[in-house]
Amino acid sequence: MDSNGRTDGATRGELVRAGLASDDVHLVHYADQWPVPGTRAEKRASRNTMVFFGLAILLGIAGIAIYVGWPWGYQPPTTDGYTLYSWYTPLLGITVGGALLSLAIGLFRYEKKFLPEEKAVQQRHDGPSPESGRATASAMLTDAAARSGVGRRRVMLGAAGLAAGIPMLGATVAAVGGLVRNPWRDSRPENTLWHTGWYAQSGEAVHLRRYTEDPDEVALVRPEDLDAGAYLTVFPFRESERGDRDKLEEALKRSDNPAVLFRFRPGTQVAPRPGQENYHYGDFYAYSKICTHLGCPVSLFEQQTDVLLCPCHQSQFDLKRSAEPMFGPAVRPLPQLPIDYDPNTGTLVARGDFSGPIGPGFWELGS
């Protein structure tokens, strides 16, 4: 560096020393980790560091493979596929978490074993650094990279980059995986987004069942069970499920199954939506219990005004106007369940599935 502060033609070492002096830095200690390159100790440290980068690569690939290919669909306990299903989340945690941990350990070991040892004391000063200071800072970074042996350890550098890139790829796959999976891939219509557990199969009647805290008990809903102005949470039931505890529990736990059954007071004027004029039985009406805002259970009922409320974000649905939202963030009415009376059993039954998809709107549904 000349007397005017120009750095043209200065070597990297000169720039390092000049930069330290211009920033009032006193270099106490600055030495290579491996003054003699290629020693057994250096190669051993390199291999040990590569082990963690390699482990991060393998675990990252395994995490992506598990996310894409492992059986993730819900399987009830005691079924053949339950064991594989139960390992899905733990294996994702082990592989992805292990990949990130291995990458962190590898980077930590590289910093401890290969970057130069440095101890320096610097006087702080105000204002931006001069041009010479910026040039010398760049030289110091370049010098540290050269002393760390990055140029001689291209395999390790590539492994570190790959170990960092694969977890990032895995995070990207996890973020967009739910968007690229085809919801219509399953040809069975009862498993698409448009259908719930109320979907009629093989012509079997679907009864309205109330929950009694005993999953084995089947309590079918009769008209006389509800007083005028009352409401009840109901779930689907088929006679073929009687005695099958797994199916009975699945009907109670399936997130899009809960419905609320109302019995309006005599003389209440209800305005049905077009096409849903015959979805009710007398004064009995049933709607999905899942809020169309963010999917919370709509569990509060204002009896005097016939308004259903969601406790999460205060959306309100006017039952006298086919459960249309009247306040709050929800913009879509609660889907209605068509119901009827079965004279053979004296119970209420569903005549079909809900009038629309359950819960928040999705990409193929307008508000």
N, C-alpha and C positions, 0 to 999 in steps of 0.2 A: 504493500500500500504506500503510495507516495504522500508527499506533504499536503496535497490538496484533497486527500481522502479517496482518490480513485483506486479501484481494485483491479484494473485491467492488468492481466498477465500474472497476477499473484497466484501462488500455488494454494492447494486446499489447506495445507498445514499452516501457511502464513496467514491465510484468511481466518483460520480458527484462532490462532494466537492474537491476531489483530482484533477480531471480534470480541474476544474475552476482555482485552485491554480497554476497548472503547466502551464497553458496558460496565466497567469497574468490577470485573470478575477476577477473583483470585482462585486459580485452579490448584486445589490442594492435592488431588490425586486423579490421574486419568491414564488408564492402562488397558491394554487388550486382555481379554479373558484367556486367550490362548496365544501367547507370544510366538510360540513355535507351532505352526499349523501342522495338522495331520498326526498328532500324537494319539496314542491309544486312549488316553483319558478323554480327548476331544471327540474321538469317534464313538466312544461309549456314551458320552453325554448326548451326542447327536442321535444315536440309536434310541436311547431312552425317550428323547423328546418326540422322535418319529412314531414311537409306539402310541402315544396319546393322540397324535394327529390321525394316525391310521385307525385307531379305535373310534374316534369321532366320525370318520368317514363311514366305517362299517355300521355304526349305530344309527347314523343319519339315514343311510340307505334302508336299513331295516325298519326305521320308523315310517318312512314313506311307503314301503311295501305293506306294512301292517295297516296303515291308514287306508290304503287303496284296496287291498285284497282280503283283509281279515274279516270274518263274519261279524258284522256290527249290528244287524237287526235284532230287536228284542226277542229273547227266547224265555218262556216261563221256566221256573225251577222244575227240576225232575225230568225235563225233556232232553232229548239226545243232544241238541245243539247248545244247551245252556252253558256247559263248561267252556267251550270256545268263546261264546259271547261274553262270559264273565271276565275273561282275560283280555278283552279288547282294550279297555281303558288302562289297566295296569301296564300292559306291554307298551302302549303309546308313551306312558310316563317314563318307563324304564329306558326305552330307546332314545326318545327325543331328549329327555333330561340327561341321560348318559352322554349323548353326543355333545351337548352344550358344556357339560362338566369336563369332558375329556378335552374339548377345544380350549377351554379356559386354563386347564392344567398345562396343556402343551404350550400355550402362549406365555404362561408364567415361567415355565422352565426355560423357554427360549430367551426370555428377558434376563433371567438369572444367570444362565450359562454362557450366553454368547454376546450380549450387548456389552460395550466397554464399561469398566468400573470407573465411576466419576464421583468426585467430591469437590464441590466448588462453593465459594462464598461470594455473593454479589451485593453491591450497594444498589438499592432501589432508587430510581429517578423518575421524574415526571416527564410527560410529553412523549411523542412518538419517537421511534428509533430512526437515526439517519439512514441514508441509503447504504452506507458502508456497513451499518449494523445489520440491515436486512440481508445483505449479501453474505456477511460472515455467519449469520444464523443459518442460512441455507447451506453454507459450507460445513458447519458443525453437524447438521443432520446428515449430510452426505458422508462426512467422515465417520460418524457413528455407524451408519449402514455399512460402510466399507470395512470398518474394524470388526463388525459383528459377523462378517463372513457370508453375507447374503449372496454375494456373487458366486461364492464357492459352494453354496448349499442350495442350489436351485431346486433339487428334489424336495428338500425340507420346506422351502418356500412354497412350492407348488402344493405340497401336502397340506400346509397350513391354510392356503387359499381354498383348496377343495374342502377341507374340514369345516371352514367357515361358510362356504357356499352351499353345501348340502343341507345343513339345518335351515338356512334361509330359504332354500328351495322347498324344504318340507313345510315351513311356515306358510309359504305361498300356496302350496297344494292344499293345506288345511283350510286356508282362508277362502279359496275359490272352489274347494271340492264340493261343497253343498250347492254351488251354483251350476256346476257342469254336469252333475248327475241328473239323468233324465227321470223326472218323476212319473212318467208314463211307461217306463221300461217294463214294469210288471204288467202282463197282459190281463191279470185278474182284476176286473173293475172294482171289486170290493176293497182293493188295496191302493187305489189312486187317491189323490188329494181331494177328489170330489166326494168321497164316500167315507162313512164312519161305521161304527158298530151297529147302527140302526139299519144298515143296508140289507134289504131282503134277499135271502139266498135260498134257492131251491123251493121257493114258495112257502117256506116255513114262517109262521106268524112270529112277529117280534113284539113281546109284551113289555109294558112299562113296569119296572121293578124299583122298589124303594130300598135304600140301604138300612140295615138293621144292626150294624156293627158285627154281625156274624156272616162272613163271606159264604158260608155253606147254606145259609137260610135264604129261601126264595120267597119274598113277600111281594106278590103282584098287586098292582094298584087298582082299586075299584072306585067307581064314581062316588060312592058314599064315604070314602076315606077322607075326602076334602070338604070342609065347610065352605060356604060362600065367602069369598075374599081371602081364601087361604092359598098357599103355594107349597110345592114339594119338589125336591130334587129326585130325579128318576134316571134309571139306567136301562139299557136293553137286555132282554132275556129271551132265550129260545128254549123250548122244551128239550131239545137235543143236548143242551148244556147241563141239564139237571143231574146232580151227582158228580159232575166233573169240576173239581175245585179249581183247577188251573184256568179253565175257561170262565168260570164264574168270577174269579179274581181279575182276570184280564178285562172283562167287561166293566168292572168297577174302576180299574186303574187306567184304562185307555183315555188319553187326554182329551179326545174330541167327542167322547160319549155323553158326558153329563148334560142333562136337559132340565129345565124348570117347568113344572106343570102348574098352571093357575086355574082357579075357578072364580070367574067374575061374579059379582053380585047380580041378582036378577035385574034386568032392565038396563044394564050397562051397555052403552053404545060403543061398539068396536068397529074401527075402519080397517078392513082387510086390505092387503096389498093386491094389486092385480094378479090374477092367476092363483091366488091363495084363499079364495073365498070359502072353500070347503075343507080347509086344513084343520078346522076345529071340530069338536064334538059338543054340541050344546054350548054351555058356558065354559067349557074346558079348552084351554089353549096351552101349547107347549113350545118353548123356544130353547135354543142353545144357551148353556150357562157360561160359555166362554166369550169374554169381551172381544169385540172386533177391533179394539185399539191395540193392545199388546198381549192379549190372551189370558188375562187374570180371570178368576172365577167371579161372575157377577152374582153376589150372594146377599145383597141387602134389598129388602122389599118395603116400599112405602105403601101401606095398605090403603090409606085414605085417598091417595091420588093415583094408585095403580102404576107406580113408577118403580122400575128396577134400577139399582145403583151398583156401580163397580167401586169397591173400596180402594183400589190401587190409585186411580187417577180421576176419580169422581165423574166418570161418564154416566149419564142417566138415559134410560130407555123408556119411552112411553108405551106401555102395553096396550093401551086403547087405540094406538095408531101403529099396530103391528111391530112393536118393539123398535121403533125408529129412534135414533139418538136425538135428544132434546137439549143436552148440555154436556160439555166436556170434550175431550179430544177424539172420541170415536166418531166416525163419519159414515159407518155402514150399519144397517139394522141387524139385530140378532137373527140368524137364520131360524125359520119356523119349522117345527116337526109336525107333519100331518098325522093326526090321531083319529081313532074311531073306537067304537064299543063292540066287544065280542060277546054276543049273547050266549054262546056256548060255555064260556068260562066266567062271564059276568065281570070281565076285567077290561081295562083300556089297552089298546094295541096301537102300534105305529103302522100307518098305511104306506110308508116309504121313508126315504132318508130325508135329511134336512133340505131346506129349499136352496141352500148354497153352501160353499166351503165354510169351515168353522174357523173362528179366530181372526187374526189380522189379515188384511188383504194381501195378496201376493201378485206376482208379475203377470198373471193371465186374468186378473180380476179387476175390473174398474170399481170405483167407489160409488 
